[in-house]
């Protein structure tokens, strides 16, 4: 079971007073993911007491108290529960669309923490987390469809960790995945034809092998959303890349986070539609050398259904170039 499924399976026990049902998190075993009284996720980090208390931190959808005594039900503990001083971060119970992201983004980052955090270690942890929380108030940086396609390519790859290392930090970067020796650009459409929009410098002007992954996505309530697709990816990633996955996911969906959870596409159908193209073989406008100094930001659409894709039998070469070549 995933950590989200295990969290959802937690049940309140009225016989234990105010103690919260909780899961010990991977790592030191002293930090917990608990379920609040309104079924909201609560992150509990075991901490040392401060000489000078720090005032609580209030952000959109997340409240943090830096030093609070709390009891949790822990079936693995000797007497069935644990009472200790924790730093408590609570996700807004009226924003259930955020709960999965909160759980994966924060619980996954706990694994490398020491068992009993100093005030400085707690502050350092939340300095990074605050940026993630603040992204929920920012405009979305990319479309849910485009993000879903990029996650699908990572999920389909035999070199997931390598792709995560090269995944763009901002949508303004030229390619979705960029490495010293290769580029990979992902184009996803919900139409039935593969008509994609390109920037001229995605198809021309580079000095390394560049590939285009084309996906036709079918929306369906029985499909997977971006958060569920990210869950399928994360287990094969290093802790560093797992943190990067959830950070970029949060920044990408921004204030549209709850709506993003409602948009679902069929993974199997999309995988069957996945095609790779050598970018150099796709048509692009020709601009003379004398005009390139005057013209910039050229964008255009290409119906690549009409262009030859890399044969399925040779698609492993794409992963070899992108994955193996860049992990040497």
Buried (B, 14 or more C-beta within 10 A) or exposed (E): EBBBEEBBEBEBEEEBEEBBBBBBBBBBEBBBBBBBEEEBBBBBBBBEEBEEEBEEBEBEBBBBBBBEEBBBBBEEEEEEBBEBBBBBBBBBBEBBBBBBBBBBBBBBBBBEBEEBBEBEBBBEBBEEBBEBBBBBEEEBBBBBBBBBBBBBBBBBBEBBBBBBBBBBEEBEEBBBBBBEEBBBBBBBBEEEEBBBEBBBBBBBEBEEBBBBBBBBBBEEEEBBBBBBBBBBBBEBBEBEBBBBBBBBBBBBBBEBBBEBBEBBBBBEBBEEBBBBBBBEEBEBEEEEEEEEEEEEEBEEEBEBEEBEBBEEEEBEBBBEBBBEBBEE
